[in-house]
Amino acid sequence: MKKWLSGLTRTRKALASGFKKLLPIGSRIDEDSLEEFEASLIGADIPVSLVMTWIDAIRENKGDSDLRAQFRESILDSIGDEYGFSWDATDTPHVMLMVGVNGSGKTTTSAKLARMAKQHGRSPLLAAGDTFRAAGTDQLRLWAETVDCEIVAGVQGADAASVVYDAVSAGKARSSDYVIIDTAGRMHTKYNLMQELKKVNRAANKGLPGAPHDVWIVLDASLGNNALIQAKAFHESVPLSGIVVTKLDGSSKAGFILAVKHELGVPIRFIGLGEGMDDMVAFDPDDYADAILGIDKDAD
């Protein structure tokens, strides 16, 4: 819980003054404070529909109900029942395709997932599907050494789809539990690049019918709702089954998680709360809601 509270500090601080003025609220409503609070909620990229629900609840409340608890339930309802991830795949190798734009943190995320798989007693294989940048492949090789994980990589400029096909085939031959494929960053607005991603997706299926079993997009939290636009474009090209949110510790827009879930219906799998290898954690809606609202259960 402490890690969540620390990681979402900027979002919580952005909302703190409004909560302080309005919670608990008496029979009179300070409209100026209410407007300020509404602006801070929207500024944190909390969906407007949810903001309006909260504002209406404040107006209707006469001090008889715990608004913070009410807001907490609203957050949990917005997230729904599907979230996080369990490392118990039976369709091995379980192929996971990591997608997203440049700079979102795909390579580091892929390595951290491989580390998690090993911590759960599973055998992962990393695939360097970013053949555009030699540095990208080199970075993943270093991560593979760090987490003591096998890797399949091609030379710079090689056909990414061929590398992915080889990686999936290697995963089968080596009895890997998970094949985690790091793909090249690509602008979601570039048609040709998105077509190449579709080709990579097909190559995974050619290597193993039914693969990829998961397609996860890695989103930079600091981009807020701009990341939502990215996710929509990728979802149209290669249907997403999960979202990993990185750099949440440096963002004041943690509310966009609710916007992504509301708009796409795609579950949040993991979030990054720091740069360390153990700072990526499975998404927990209870901890997320408590951290945004400043509720420290550990202090009780």
Number of C-alpha atoms within 10 A of each C-alpha: 17 12 15 23 22 14 25 24 21 20 27 22 16 18 22 18 15 19 20 11 14 17 14 16 20 13 11 10 15 14 10 9 15 18 13 15 23 19 15 20 24 17 19 21 22 23 22 13 10 19 19 14 12 19 16 11 15 20 15 12 18 14 14 11 13 12 19 17 14 12 18 19 14 15 21 15 11 18 24 13 10 13 18 18 14 10 15 13 13 8 12 15 27 24 28 23 26 26 28 24 21 13 12 23 21 27 27 17 23 26 28 21 22 26 23 19 19 18 11 12 12 16 20 27 26 28 31 27 31 28 22 17 15 13 12 20 25 13 15 24 20 12 21 22 12 11 16 13 17 18 22 22 21 20 15 15 11 14 16 25 22 17 24 32 22 19 27 32 18 19 29 18 10 13 14 19 24 26 31 30 31 27 26 25 22 19 16 18 12 9 12 12 15 19 13 16 22 15 15 25 20 20 22 27 18 16 20 19 11 14 21 24 20 17 22 26 27 28 28 26 27 20 19 24 21 13 21 21 15 19 26 16 15 25 17 10 15 20 16 22 18 22 26 27 25 26 21 26 25 19 20 23 25 30 24 24 27 19 22 24 19 17 12 13 17 20 24 26 21 22 28 26 22 18 12 9 16 12 17 22 21 16 20 17 21 14 18 23 21 21 23 24 21 19 18 14 11 7 7 5
